[in-house]
Amino acid sequence: MGIGDKVSNKVDETKGKAKERAGDATDNEQMQAEGTAEQSEASVKQSGEHVKDAAKDIKK
């Protein structure tokens, strides 16, 4: 996984956490759900990148 992908995924995860916390603080369930979804999306992206890395390692 390239450093740019790692940074991008981490930024998305952090934004999701911030949005979820803001939703918690304001009792906004929709914002909480959006934050959780953004975190999940970032996690899936990271998993996909790990799979790509593993496939590259196998080809070597």
C-alpha positions as CSV (number, residue, x, y, z in Angstrom):
1,M,0.0,0.0,0.0
2,G,1.4,3.4,-1.0
3,I,1.9,6.0,1.6
4,G,-0.6,8.3,-0.1
5,D,-3.3,5.6,0.3
6,K,-2.4,5.0,3.9
7,V,-2.7,8.7,4.6
8,S,-5.9,9.1,2.7
9,N,-7.6,6.2,4.5
10,K,-6.4,7.5,7.9
11,V,-7.8,10.9,7.1
12,D,-11.2,9.4,6.1
13,E,-11.2,7.3,9.3
14,T,-10.4,10.4,11.4
15,K,-13.1,12.5,9.7
16,G,-15.6,9.7,10.5
17,K,-14.6,9.6,14.1
18,A,-14.9,13.3,14.4
19,K,-18.4,13.3,12.7
20,E,-19.5,10.5,15.0
21,R,-18.4,12.3,18.1
22,A,-20.0,15.5,16.9
23,G,-23.2,13.6,16.5
24,D,-22.9,12.1,20.0
25,A,-22.4,15.6,21.4
26,T,-25.4,17.1,19.6
27,D,-27.7,14.0,19.9
28,N,-27.8,13.9,16.1
29,E,-28.3,10.2,15.2
30,Q,-27.9,10.8,11.5
31,M,-24.5,12.4,12.0
32,Q,-23.5,9.6,14.2
33,A,-24.5,7.1,11.6
34,E,-22.7,9.0,8.8
35,G,-19.5,9.0,10.9
36,T,-19.7,5.3,11.6
37,A,-20.3,4.7,7.9
38,E,-17.2,6.8,7.0
39,Q,-15.1,4.8,9.4
40,S,-16.3,1.6,8.0
41,E,-15.6,2.7,4.4
42,A,-12.1,3.7,5.4
43,S,-11.6,0.3,7.0
44,V,-12.8,-1.5,3.9
45,K,-10.4,0.6,1.8
46,Q,-7.5,-0.3,4.1
47,S,-8.4,-4.0,3.8
48,G,-8.5,-3.8,0.1
49,E,-5.1,-2.2,0.0
50,H,-3.7,-5.0,2.3
51,V,-5.1,-7.6,-0.1
52,K,-3.3,-5.8,-3.0
53,D,-0.1,-5.8,-1.0
54,A,-0.4,-9.4,-0.2
55,A,-1.0,-10.3,-3.9
56,K,2.1,-8.3,-4.9
57,D,4.1,-10.2,-2.3
58,I,2.9,-13.6,-3.6
59,K,3.9,-12.7,-7.2
60,K,7.5,-12.0,-6.1
